[in-house]
Amino acid sequence: MKIKEIRITGLRGGTVEGGWVDDLKPEDDLHTIVEVVSDEGLTGVGSVYTSKALVEGAVKLLGPILLGERTDEPARVSEKLRQTFFWQGRGGSVEHAISGIDIALWDLFGKICNQPVSRLLGGNYRDRIKPYGSILFDEPPRLREKLQATAARGFKAIKLGWRPFGRRDAKTDELLIQTARDAVGPKVELMVDAGGSEQFWPHGYKWALTTAKMLANYDVVWFEEALPPDDLEGFIELRRHAPLPISTGEVLTRRQSFRPFLERHAVDIIQPDCTKCGGLTEALRIAWMAYDHNILYVPHGWNTAIGLAADLHLTAAIPVARYVEYLTPSPYIEEIVTEPFRVDAEGFLRIPEKPGLGIELNREALKRYGF
């Protein structure tokens, strides 16, 4: 069975608002669906965390090597793409596109074998895992409403990220965290993402350490992206002295970029995004490397239902895993599949058991959000 066609669908109209320097709007183009079609009619689906135009350009570049390749060897095919176009796409948008293709090939491989992807990745260490509802910070009254709505949807863990946290002063930061803890009570886990990958991030190690001490007073589970993503030495110092776990990794691509963070124990938690870092193949390699260094792997998942499904399979297939990220509310997760994910009474998600990723795209929803 060979690869016959690559289909690309951009998503817009449901993008989460806010968060970045120029606040995101629903019409912004951040996510792209990739479908790999075999010569026997089977289709695998993948997701890319970048715009449709960039994915189209990358697929045009990759196409001559990809078309006609086998559909049942995702790891070899994605590595062939990575190696062949190394000089034109060492990381960045080409690697992002390879990520979506790789996820789609794993989905297709699972359908060919009539097995869930998690089993093909090595086997299931668990059949469910806790999602954390991922939302953006807001002014205190609105933040309280967001948190209570997220908890009402069944989430027992919630991550807060980006503006206005870290953008005004320490008093504002603590008010936001105090508001969050008061809103959900002591039993809901809280995580904080400063968003240090934002353009021209102004804070360094001392701000991060002082803020980490404040967060620890409110039982925050981890402090994410407190520094710019390439500040390896800063993360080493912060992780050594902070009173709570430190995490980063969402913007890195290729396993080689993660290696120094793991080998030098710069973090307690590493957070690759399989829709950017190289797909399921590369994320699995990073996850096992993290496990070998006694560092927790928690996938970054600010993306789509396809990305969430991929993360569920990944976290099922490694020995130690505790969370997946669940962007909520988001039509790109909750509407574009025929059977939406359901958080159970204990705040967990089941690992899909159907062949491949175990999801089916809702074509009617794609007519609303796809272009």
Buried (B, 14 or more C-beta within 10 A) or exposed (E): BEBBEBEBBBBBBBBBEBBBEEEBEEEBBBBBBBBBBBEEEBBBBBBBBBBBEBBBBBBEBBEEBBEEBBBBEBBEBBBBBBEBBEEEBBBBBBBBBBBBBBBBBBBBBBBBBEBBBBBBBEEBBBEBBBBBBBBBBBEBEEBBEBBEBBBEEBBBBBBBBBBBBBBEEEEBBBBBBBBBBEBBEEEBBBBBBBBBBBEEBEBBBEBBBEBBEBBBEBEBBBBBBBBBBEBBEBBBBBBEEBEBBBBBBBBBBBBEBBEEBBEBBBBBBBBBBBBBBBBBBBBBBBBBBBBEBEBBBBBBBBBBBBBBBBBBBBBBBBEBBBBBBBBBBBBBBBBBBEEEBEBEEEBBBBBBEBBBBBBEBBEEBBEEBBE
